[in-house]
Amino acid sequence: MSLKPYLRIILFFLFGFIIYIADITMNYDEESKDIYISDQELDGLFAAWNSQVGRPPNEQEALNIVNDFIEEEILYREALRLGLDQNDRIIKRRLAQKISFLKQETDREEPSSKKLADFFDINKDKYYVPPTFSFTHFYFSQSPEAENKAKKALSEIVKFGAPSSSEPFFLGKNFSEYSLGEIEQAFGQELLIAFDNPALNQWIGPFSSSYGEHLLFINNKSLGYSPKFSEIEDLVRQDYMLQEQDRKISDYLDSIKSEYRVIINPTYEF
C-alpha cells in the first residue's frame, strides 16, 4: 500500500498547525480567552527568578512561576475588559515611559572618539572636580550658651589637648574629602566661611552652623582640577548617550505634536 496519501494528510495537518501557531503569535487578541506562553517569555521569567534568587527554579518553583504569570495575564485581560485602564494616571505614565524608552533606544549608535571629545570640550565645566576637605569637629548644640561652651572647649584643647565636654553630632565627628557643596548640605551655608582659605592641622573656631557651634580641625585640602578627557572617557560616553536619548524623544515628540489638538477648559487661562 502506498504511503503517499497518509503523508499528504500528515503534512496537511502539520502545515495547518504551524499556521495556527503563527496566527496566535502574530495576531494576539486581548479579548481572546487563549493564553499563549512562548519560550521567550518562559526564558525571561526563569532568568528573572535566577537573577533575584541566585539559582534556577526547581520544578515546583517553575510551576509556581508559570501559574503566577497565567493569573496575572487573566487579571490583566479582565481589567482591560472592564475598562480599568481608562483615565488611570499611573497606567498612562507607565505606557509613556515605555514608549519613551523604545524611542530612546531606536538606532542606538556608538559615538566616535571625536564626537565624545567635542562633547567633552563643550561641557568641560561639568566635569570639574571641586576642592575637598577632610576634617573633624567638636559640636555644641544651638543654645544661648553654645558659643561660650565652644570657646571654653577651645581653651581646654590648647591647654590639655581635648575639651572636657562636647555633644554628639547626628552625622558623626569625622568627615573625609567633602566638597563645599557636601559641607553646605550637611551643615548649612553658614559654616562655609570656615573653609575659606583655612589654617590646616590646628583647631579653629567656633563657627556657627544651622545646628549650633563647631570647633574644626581641618587636616587636609585637595585642590580642584579639570580631568583630562582620557581619564573620564567612559563617563563622557555615558553622559553623551543620555543626551542622545533625550534628544531622540524630544525629536519624536516634535514630529507628532502637530497631529494633536489640545483643548483646555476655558476657565483656565495660560
Secondary structure, DSSP 8 states (H G I E B T S, - for coil): --SHHHHHHHHHHHHHHHHHHHHHHHS--TT-S-----HHHHHHHHHHHHHHHSS---HHHHHHHHHHHHHHHHHHHHHHHTTTTTT-HHHHHHHHHHHHHHHHHTT-----HHHHHHHHHHTGGGG-B--EEEEEEEEEESSTTHHHHHHHHHHHHHHHSS-S--B--TT-SEEEEEEHHHHHHHH-GGGGGGGSS--SSSEEEEEE-SSEEEEEEEEEEE--B---GGGSHHHHHHHHHHHHHHHHHHHHHHHHHTT------TTS--
